Structures are given as C-alpha cells and as structure tokens.
Amino acid sequence: MTNTAGQSPSPVIFGELLFDHFTDGSVVLGGAAFNVAWHLKGFGLKPLLISAVGNDALGDQALHSMNQWGLNGSGIQTTAAAPTGTVNVSTINNEPQFEIVENQAYDFIDGAQAQQAIASLPSASLLYHGTLGIRHANAYAALNQLRTNFSLPFYFDINLRPPWVCEGVIEEALQQASWLKVNEGEFHCLQQLLKLGDDEAQAAAMLQARYGLKALLITRGAAGAIGVSAQSVVKQHSAQAVTIVDTVGAGDAFSAVVIYGITVGWQWPETIERAVVFATAICGERGGVFRSQGDYDRFLRQWDA
C-alpha cells in the first residue's frame, strides 16, 4: 500500500507524559500517551499530544526531546501545580511493575487549553486515551470537554494501574469507544467487572457486540494478539523472538501501529500482524520507543513493500 501518511489528519493523543526510572539507574522519557504520539510521528503522521509537564528540569528535558523529534508541542501545558511525572519501574517474571507517583503534572491538564490546541489543527482524525491519564478529576474533566466538543471517534487503551481503577470511568468510556485495546490480564478483569462469563471467546464477542466496537484488540504477550470485530476474529501469534531488554511500552507500540493502520486504511489481519511484530521489536529497547528515525523507516519500507 502506498504510504499517504504525510497528508493524513492528526490523531489527538491524550494522557500521561512522564519519566520511567528503572532499577538499573536509567531514566527514560515515556508514558503511554507520549509513547503512542512518538511512534506515530516516527511513522510520518502528525499527532497532537495533549499532556502537561511541571515547571522544572524534567519538563524542560521532555519539551526539548519532543522538539528534537519534530513532535508537535502545542498541546503540552506547563503547570506550577505539580512536577513532571515520574514512575519507578521494576520487572517481575518479565512483566513490568509500576510504582506510580500521585499528583503529577499530567493530572492537571486544562480543558480549555487542550481545546485551543485541537482547534488549531487542520483536521483531527481520532482521540486516543487510556485510564491512567484520567485518574485525577482535573484531567478527567478536561477529557470530557474534548469528547463533548469534538465529534471524534476514539480509541480506548485500557491501562489498569492499581489503585487507579475506576469502574464508572471504564463503563462510560466503553459506551463511547470505537476501538478498545486491552492486554490479557485487563481483559480478564473486564470479564469479571462486566459479567461477561468465563469463556474467553464468548466474552470477547459479547464485549464487542455490547458496545458496538469497530474492533476489540487483546494483546497476549508472547502469544500474540486477537482482534474481534463484527465481521471476523483475527488471531496473530507471536513474532520472531527478540532479546528482551524490557517490555515497558509494548502495548503502546501495538496501539500506535493499529492507529496508523486505521489512518491509512489497512485491513485488520495485516494491521494486527504488523502491530505484533512492531511491539515485539520494542521489547528489545530500553523504554517504550525507538530513538532513531531509521528504525521507523525500516518498518515503513516493510509495510509499503
């Protein structure tokens, strides 16, 4: 397929921008929303990241990194109310464990400023958000303003991070979502929360139908991913193994490829296959993104072949 991403509308990515602190002492800029926006820019889209940083050195570093990457920074707010976000990351059984600090800058996104940033876009295509990025009342109110005032289909990437799991927020988002992405553990939580039954296949079909989702996407780690739409069920097994550095951001990498595929018009089988391959490759990096444009160009060449 010809890559027409340069002429594509802009996905709006709402949520957390933060620094991951790893046990080996490394500190990496990340956060689900940031990672997704970074990937989409690498793929040649023009995403708008809506988030906030503190009036501090880490905030300056984040803005500098975005500028160097060419990522639109007009949606990044600076607040004196809280510091730039940080998270302590450890790994248990190859799964990342997060110690997420409360009352961070991204918790205080202002709705009016966010609307102004979106209004300046030539054309916005969809709205992405997760659950961590709306754990605070301020950010949640800002997101609701965007959902009310802009008629954008939205991609809901559930990222359950205890203790910030609010059933009401999840239910409300599901009622408005066009696409839903969860990992296997989060899907099992939804099975219980929404009383979908114990059979995974039946529960997935029920969830997709109940909320009229264009697609339900379930990532399964080394086992690949499943896509469920009204028309079909697509199963993609794991890609070629890589030497795992960490699995932080693998789900974000998957979501970024799916959003890219939605934007340029891929079919679901190729979208899910490519998302699994790309997410697997990210597990070979420290943190959730590639830092070289050449890495993104390599995947774009494969996809355009």
C-alpha positions in Angstrom: 0.0 0.0 0.0 1.3 3.5 -0.8 2.1 5.5 2.3 0.0 8.6 2.3 0.5 9.4 5.9 2.1 12.8 5.2 -1.3 14.0 4.0 -3.3 12.3 6.8 -5.3 14.1 9.5 -3.9 14.4 13.0 -4.6 11.8 15.8 -5.1 13.5 19.1 -3.3 11.6 21.9 -4.5 12.5 25.4 -2.7 11.4 28.6 0.4 10.9 30.6 3.9 12.2 29.8 6.4 11.0 32.4 9.9 9.7 33.1 10.4 6.0 33.8 13.1 5.3 36.4 14.5 1.7 36.0 16.3 -0.3 38.7 19.5 -0.2 36.6 19.6 3.5 37.2 18.4 4.6 33.7 15.8 7.2 33.3 13.7 7.2 30.1 11.0 9.6 28.9 7.8 7.8 28.4 4.2 7.3 29.5 1.5 5.6 27.3 0.3 8.7 25.6 3.7 10.0 25.0 4.9 6.7 23.5 2.0 6.4 21.1 2.5 10.0 19.9 6.2 9.5 19.4 5.6 6.3 17.4 3.0 8.0 15.2 5.4 10.8 14.4 8.0 8.2 13.5 5.6 6.7 11.1 5.1 10.0 9.4 1.8 11.2 10.9 1.2 14.5 12.7 -0.1 13.6 16.1 -1.1 16.2 18.7 -0.1 15.1 22.2 -2.3 16.6 24.9 -0.5 16.4 28.3 1.3 18.6 30.9 4.8 19.0 32.4 5.9 20.8 35.5 7.9 24.0 35.6 11.1 22.0 36.3 14.2 20.5 34.7 12.4 17.3 33.7 9.7 19.3 32.0 12.3 21.2 30.0 14.0 17.9 29.1 10.7 16.5 27.8 9.9 19.5 25.7 13.5 19.5 24.3 13.2 15.8 23.3 9.8 16.4 21.6 11.3 19.4 19.7 14.3 17.4 18.5 11.9 14.6 17.3 9.7 17.1 15.5 6.7 16.2 17.6 4.0 18.9 17.9 4.4 20.5 21.3 1.4 22.9 21.1 -0.7 20.6 23.3 1.8 20.3 26.1 0.9 22.5 29.0 3.2 23.7 31.7 1.9 23.9 35.3 3.2 25.1 38.6 0.7 22.9 40.4 2.8 19.7 40.2 6.1 18.3 39.0 6.7 16.5 35.7 5.5 12.9 36.1 7.8 10.1 37.3 7.3 6.3 37.7 9.6 3.7 39.3 9.7 0.5 37.1 10.8 -2.9 38.2 10.4 -6.3 36.4 8.9 -9.5 37.8 8.7 -12.6 35.6 9.3 -10.4 32.5 6.3 -8.2 33.3 6.9 -4.5 34.3 5.7 -3.4 37.7 5.0 0.3 38.2 5.2 2.5 41.3 3.3 5.5 40.0 3.6 8.8 41.9 0.5 10.7 42.6 -0.4 14.3 41.8 1.9 14.8 38.8 1.7 17.5 36.1 -0.4 15.3 33.7 -3.1 15.0 36.3 -3.8 18.8 35.9 -4.4 19.1 32.2 -6.6 22.1 31.5 -9.6 21.5 29.2 -9.8 25.0 27.7 -6.1 24.9 26.7 -6.5 21.5 25.2 -9.5 22.6 23.1 -7.5 25.5 21.8 -4.7 23.2 20.7 -7.1 20.8 18.9 -8.9 23.7 17.3 -5.7 24.8 15.7 -5.3 21.5 13.8 -6.2 21.4 10.1 -8.1 18.2 10.8 -8.2 15.9 13.8 -8.9 12.2 13.0 -9.4 10.4 16.3 -9.0 10.7 20.0 -6.8 8.3 22.0 -6.7 7.9 25.8 -6.1 5.4 28.5 -7.3 5.2 32.1 -4.1 6.2 34.0 -4.1 9.6 32.3 -7.6 10.4 33.6 -7.2 9.2 37.2 -7.4 12.8 38.5 -10.6 14.8 38.4 -8.9 17.7 36.6 -7.7 15.5 33.7 -10.9 13.6 33.6 -12.9 16.8 33.3 -10.6 18.0 30.5 -11.1 14.8 28.6 -14.8 15.0 28.9 -14.7 18.5 27.5 -12.9 17.2 24.4 -15.3 14.3 24.0 -18.2 16.7 24.2 -16.9 19.5 22.0 -15.2 17.5 19.2 -17.0 14.7 17.3 -14.1 12.4 17.1 -14.2 8.6 17.2 -12.0 7.4 20.0 -9.5 4.7 20.7 -9.6 3.5 24.3 -6.5 1.8 25.5 -7.2 0.5 29.0 -4.1 0.5 31.2 -5.2 -0.6 34.6 -2.7 0.6 37.2 -3.9 -0.2 40.7 -5.1 1.6 42.8 -6.4 3.9 39.9 -9.1 1.6 38.6 -12.5 3.3 38.4 -15.4 1.1 37.2 -17.6 4.1 36.4 -14.9 5.7 34.2 -14.3 2.4 32.3 -18.0 1.9 31.7 -18.5 5.4 30.4 -15.6 5.2 28.1 -16.7 1.8 26.7 -20.0 3.3 25.8 -18.3 5.9 23.6 -15.3 4.0 22.3 -14.9 2.9 18.7 -11.9 0.7 19.3 -10.8 -0.9 22.5 -7.4 -2.3 23.3 -6.6 -4.4 26.4 -4.0 -6.9 27.5 -4.9 -10.3 28.5 -4.9 -9.6 32.3 -7.0 -6.5 31.7 -9.5 -8.4 29.6 -9.9 -10.9 32.4 -10.7 -8.0 34.8 -13.3 -6.8 32.3 -14.8 -10.3 32.2 -15.5 -10.1 35.9 -16.4 -6.4 36.0 -18.9 -6.6 33.2 -20.1 -10.1 34.0 -19.1 -11.5 30.6 -18.7 -15.1 31.7 -15.7 -17.3 31.9 -15.3 -18.4 28.3 -12.8 -16.0 26.7 -14.0 -16.3 23.1 -17.6 -15.8 24.1 -16.8 -12.9 26.4 -14.8 -11.2 23.7 -17.6 -11.5 21.2 -20.1 -10.3 23.8 -17.9 -7.3 24.8 -17.5 -6.2 21.1 -21.2 -6.5 20.4 -22.5 -4.9 23.6 -20.6 -1.7 23.0 -20.7 -1.8 19.2 -17.0 -1.6 18.9 -15.4 -1.5 15.5 -12.8 -3.8 16.9 -11.7 -5.3 20.3 -8.0 -5.9 20.4 -6.5 -8.2 23.1 -2.7 -8.4 23.4 -1.4 -11.6 24.8 2.3 -11.1 25.3 4.4 -13.9 23.8 1.2 -15.5 22.5 0.5 -12.6 20.1 -2.9 -10.8 19.9 -6.5 -11.3 19.0 -8.8 -8.9 17.1 -12.5 -9.2 17.3 -14.9 -7.2 15.0 -18.5 -7.8 14.0 -17.2 -9.4 10.8 -14.4 -11.6 12.0 -12.0 -12.8 14.6 -8.3 -12.4 13.7 -5.6 -14.3 15.7 -2.0 -13.4 15.3 0.7 -15.5 17.0 3.9 -14.0 18.4 6.5 -12.6 16.0 10.1 -13.7 15.9 11.7 -13.6 19.4 14.0 -10.8 20.4 16.3 -10.4 23.3 14.1 -8.7 25.8 15.5 -5.6 27.4 12.1 -4.7 29.0 8.5 -5.0 28.0 7.6 -1.4 29.0 5.6 0.2 26.2 5.0 -2.9 24.2 1.2 -2.3 24.4 1.7 1.3 23.4 3.7 0.2 20.4 0.9 -2.1 19.4 -1.7 0.6 19.7 0.4 3.1 17.7 0.5 0.6 14.7 -3.2 0.0 15.0 -3.9 3.7 14.9 -1.6 4.1 11.9 -3.3 1.2 10.2 -6.7 2.8 10.9 -5.4 6.1 9.5 -4.0 4.7 6.2 -6.7 2.1 5.7 -5.2 -1.3 6.3 -7.3 -4.4 6.8 -7.5 -6.0 10.2 -5.4 -9.1 9.5 -2.4 -7.1 8.3 -2.9 -4.4 11.0 -2.7 -6.9 13.8 0.2 -8.9 12.3 2.2 -5.7 11.9 1.3 -4.4 15.4 2.5 -7.7 16.9 5.8 -7.6 15.0 6.5 -3.9 15.9 5.5 -4.4 19.6 7.9 -7.4 19.8 10.7 -5.3 18.4 10.2 -2.6 21.0 10.8 -5.2 23.7 14.5 -5.2 22.6 14.8 -1.5 23.6 15.1 0.2 27.0 11.9 2.1 27.3 8.9 2.2 25.0 10.2 3.9 21.8 12.9 3.8 19.2 15.2 6.9 19.2 16.3 6.6 15.6 14.1 7.6 12.6 15.9 4.8 10.7 14.1 2.2 12.9 10.7 3.6 11.9 11.8 3.8 8.2 12.7 0.2 8.3 9.2 -0.8 9.3 7.6 1.6 6.8 9.6 0.1 4.0 8.4 -3.4 5.0 4.8 -2.3 5.2 5.0 -0.5 1.8 6.6 -3.4 0.0 
